């Protein structure tokens, strides 16, 4: 005869399996599996190896992960250790996207209400507080590379990638097997080529991040470059590399706002690029006005940033995408940005969507993150690691699915009608 505890356990397993079978089994969703707390496995495809596996850490985990009315419940359940995700993390974001489009019949709602509730003893660690806002994490990563969860851990996450000679920049891939380092170097070459950089041309990078592109432009193209950043720690290693290469006479990094170059009409080229950063639409008129004033007539401005893609407003996007990327980004189009640039007086010469390259860059970062997981967890905490894994997977899925775009545009400041552009494209 079964004990009461065993009977309850068996009923919990049956209710979870019944819910999965009836809600998801017939829909042919993304290939995934669910492993219950007792080792029982439910597979959506019944064949082959699943793209990802949701691991339920306690009987109430499924109810917390699939909460009605909360489109981010899967991400929250992962952050709070109700579930783990094995395999391809982007597969879990794709599942979240599919779940959003399901129609819950009244029978599904009844089965959902009958699912066990509760949390595990090891769920919701102290740092995964109830009011955790993942936009803070994105902001901390994008702007000053600090985790808002524990300020003393400044720069820990990016240390691993900096040591590998990488930067938080999008790469340009000729082949899906390319390394991130090679792809990033190729992207710097392409960006500098679009700006037609050559020896002694002056270039101001208005948002240089770690300064890698600044260094590349000076070393490989002979340009005279100044890079403006916000965090001296983030630029420190590049500044040392510039000094060792003997390029200090033509290349420097600055992080003090008061030192920002203000000479009007003194720059041949401007650039504003950063994969994890963006400029809100409300600030774009000021940005383009400043760029216009800094450029010489006939100068070029390369601008790139994250904007919304298919699906438009956030109501059609997965919950994780909504949480990690502000709604203004999702609802702003490249047409909106270029319209403001043209109102300022710029002439559009070229625009390119690099979202596939961003998706591949995100996946390379996911691999590096996984390889450093033990060390990152040791120096920070498990929630920091999970938050970044969730962010990279969400961004990768956003770019791959077209929910996010990453446009690069070349803008020209007219000079009496003579553009100086060669007739054939290089």
Secondary structure, DSSP 8 states (H G I E B T S, - for coil): ---HHHHHHHHHHHHHHHHHHHHTTTTT-SSEEEE-TTS-EEESSSSS--SEEEEE-STTHHHHHT-TT-TTHHHHHHHTTSEEEEE-HHHHHHHHHHHHT----HHHHHHHHHS-----TT-S-TTS-TT--HHHHHHIIIII---TT-GGGTTHHHHHHHHTT--S-----SSTT--HHHHHHHHHHHHHHHTT--TT-EEEETT-TTSHHHHHHHHHH--EEEEE-S-HHHHHHHHHHHHHTT-TTTEEEE--GGGS---TT-EEEEEE--TT----HHHHHHHHHHHHHHEEEEEEEEEEEEEE-TT-SGGGS-HHHHHHS-HHHHH--HHHHHHHHHHHT-EEEEEEE-HHHHHHHHHHHHHHHHHTHHHHHHHS-HHHHHHHHHHHHHHHHHHHHTSEEEEEEEEE---TT-----SS--
